[in-house]
Amino acid sequence: MNRSKSMALVTAGLVAGLVLGSVGVSYAATESETTNPVVCSGIRMGEAIRGAGARLVDVLADLTGLSTDEIAAERADGNSIADIAEANGVATETVVDSALEARKALLDAKVAEGSITQDQADVAYSQMTERVTDRVTTDETGRPAWAGQGRGAGSGQGRGGMGQVGQGACGACTQTQ
């Protein structure tokens, strides 16, 4: 009889621990909200930027007359977009302004079509301003740390940072599941 009571108490304690632990984890997860309405929304700006010819290398090619292959070779030699622009008589600010202008037009089009809100566009533009400025002046090549893992639409490049095909995380979001 004592053994039955002991087992019942141990079982009750384990069940209570699991229930309370689950409630605590659930509560903690709901407290983790993002203040950024853009992150994790899958607005596919990378895809839109590439499609519109608004990558930094495209913008620089338009401004300097260099080919994208020539710019890629310069980048591989360790030159930043700013270095290449300045060497070809184009101010760094002109490259940044042109890239941001193209991105702003893409965001405006997404707002007009209803795929994002104006608040999302404003936050995205703010992020782009910081990131474009950083990317123009760096001599690092390849994917920046904030770019996420996925390539979108399940293009065979893994499952992305969000565990969903094509929905890579930008690294700035907090996710509750």
C-alpha positions as CSV (number, residue, x, y, z in Angstrom):
1,M,0.0,0.0,0.0
2,N,2.8,2.4,0.9
3,R,4.4,1.6,-2.4
4,S,1.2,2.4,-4.3
5,K,1.0,5.8,-2.6
6,S,4.6,6.5,-3.3
7,M,4.2,5.7,-7.0
8,A,1.0,7.8,-7.2
9,L,2.8,10.8,-5.5
10,V,5.8,10.4,-7.8
11,T,3.6,10.2,-10.9
12,A,1.5,13.2,-9.7
13,G,4.7,15.2,-9.2
14,L,6.1,14.3,-12.6
15,V,2.8,15.2,-14.3
16,A,2.6,18.5,-12.4
17,G,6.2,19.3,-13.4
18,L,5.5,18.6,-17.0
19,V,2.3,20.7,-17.0
20,L,3.9,23.6,-15.1
21,G,7.0,23.4,-17.3
22,S,5.0,23.5,-20.5
23,V,3.0,26.5,-19.2
24,G,6.2,28.3,-18.4
25,V,7.7,27.6,-21.9
26,S,4.5,28.6,-23.6
27,Y,4.4,31.8,-21.6
28,A,8.0,32.6,-22.4
29,A,7.3,32.0,-26.1
30,T,4.4,34.4,-26.1
31,E,6.5,37.1,-24.5
32,S,9.0,36.9,-27.4
33,E,7.5,39.3,-29.9
34,T,9.2,41.0,-32.8
35,T,9.0,44.7,-33.0
36,N,9.8,44.5,-36.7
37,P,6.7,43.9,-38.9
38,V,8.9,42.9,-41.9
39,V,11.0,40.1,-40.6
40,C,9.7,36.6,-41.1
41,S,7.1,37.9,-43.5
42,G,8.6,36.4,-46.6
43,I,8.4,39.5,-48.8
44,R,11.0,38.1,-51.2
45,M,12.9,41.4,-51.7
46,G,16.1,39.6,-52.8
47,E,14.2,38.0,-55.6
48,A,12.6,41.3,-56.6
49,I,15.9,43.1,-56.5
50,R,17.6,40.6,-58.7
51,G,14.7,40.6,-61.1
52,A,14.7,44.4,-61.4
53,G,18.5,44.6,-62.0
54,A,18.9,46.5,-58.7
55,R,21.7,44.5,-57.2
56,L,24.7,46.7,-56.2
57,V,26.7,45.2,-59.0
58,D,24.0,46.1,-61.5
59,V,23.7,49.6,-60.1
60,L,27.4,50.1,-60.2
61,A,27.6,48.7,-63.8
62,D,25.0,51.2,-64.9
63,L,26.8,54.1,-63.2
64,T,30.3,53.3,-64.4
65,G,29.8,51.5,-67.7
66,L,31.7,48.5,-66.4
67,S,30.3,45.0,-67.0
68,T,29.1,43.0,-64.1
69,D,31.9,40.5,-64.8
70,E,34.5,43.3,-64.6
71,I,33.0,44.4,-61.3
72,A,32.9,40.8,-60.0
73,A,36.7,40.4,-60.9
74,E,37.4,43.7,-59.0
75,R,35.5,42.4,-56.0
76,A,37.4,39.1,-56.1
77,D,40.6,41.1,-56.0
78,G,39.4,42.6,-52.7
79,N,38.0,45.9,-53.8
80,S,34.7,47.2,-52.3
81,I,31.9,48.6,-54.4
82,A,32.9,52.0,-53.1
83,D,36.5,51.5,-54.2
84,I,35.4,50.5,-57.7
85,A,33.0,53.4,-58.0
86,E,35.5,56.0,-56.8
87,A,38.2,54.6,-59.2
88,N,35.7,55.1,-62.0
89,G,34.6,58.6,-61.1
90,V,31.4,57.8,-59.3
91,A,30.8,58.9,-55.7
92,T,30.0,56.3,-53.1
93,E,26.9,58.2,-52.1
94,T,25.7,58.1,-55.7
95,V,25.9,54.3,-55.7
96,V,24.0,54.1,-52.4
97,D,21.4,56.6,-53.5
98,S,20.8,54.8,-56.8
99,A,20.5,51.4,-55.1
100,L,18.1,52.7,-52.5
101,E,16.0,54.5,-55.1
102,A,15.6,51.2,-57.0
103,R,14.7,49.4,-53.8
104,K,12.2,52.1,-52.7
105,A,10.4,51.7,-56.1
106,L,10.2,47.9,-55.5
107,L,8.8,48.5,-52.0
108,D,6.3,51.0,-53.3
109,A,5.1,48.5,-55.9
110,K,4.6,45.9,-53.2
111,V,2.6,48.3,-51.1
112,A,0.5,49.2,-54.1
113,E,-0.2,45.6,-54.9
114,G,-1.1,44.9,-51.3
115,S,1.5,42.3,-50.6
116,I,3.0,44.4,-47.8
117,T,1.8,47.3,-45.7
118,Q,3.3,50.8,-45.6
119,D,4.7,50.1,-42.1
120,Q,6.4,47.0,-43.4
121,A,7.8,49.0,-46.4
122,D,9.1,51.7,-44.0
123,V,10.9,49.2,-41.8
124,A,12.3,47.3,-44.8
125,Y,13.6,50.6,-46.3
126,S,15.2,51.5,-43.0
127,Q,17.0,48.1,-42.9
128,M,18.0,48.5,-46.5
129,T,19.5,51.9,-45.9
130,E,21.8,50.5,-43.2
131,R,22.6,47.3,-45.1
132,V,23.3,48.9,-48.5
133,T,25.6,51.4,-46.9
134,D,27.5,48.6,-45.2
135,R,27.6,46.4,-48.3
136,V,29.0,49.2,-50.5
137,T,31.9,49.8,-48.2
138,T,32.9,46.2,-47.3
139,D,35.4,44.2,-49.3
140,E,33.8,41.0,-48.2
141,T,32.1,39.0,-50.9
142,G,29.4,36.4,-50.7
143,R,26.2,36.3,-48.6
144,P,26.1,38.6,-45.7
145,A,25.3,37.1,-42.3
146,W,21.8,38.7,-42.2
147,A,20.8,37.3,-45.6
148,G,19.4,34.0,-44.3
149,Q,19.9,30.5,-45.6
150,G,17.1,29.9,-48.1
151,R,16.9,31.0,-51.7
152,G,13.2,31.2,-51.9
153,A,10.6,29.0,-53.7
154,G,12.4,25.8,-52.7
155,S,15.3,26.3,-55.2
156,G,17.1,23.4,-53.7
157,Q,19.2,25.4,-51.3
158,G,18.2,23.8,-48.1
159,R,15.3,24.5,-45.9
160,G,16.1,28.0,-44.9
161,G,16.5,29.4,-41.4
162,M,12.8,29.0,-40.6
163,G,12.5,25.3,-41.2
164,Q,10.2,25.9,-44.2
165,V,11.2,25.5,-47.8
166,G,12.4,28.9,-49.2
167,Q,11.7,30.9,-46.0
168,G,15.2,31.8,-44.8
169,A,15.4,34.0,-41.8
170,C,17.2,37.3,-41.9
171,G,18.6,36.7,-38.4
172,A,16.7,39.6,-36.8
173,C,13.5,37.9,-36.1
174,T,12.2,36.2,-33.1
175,Q,9.9,33.4,-33.8
176,T,7.2,31.7,-31.7
177,Q,5.9,28.4,-32.5
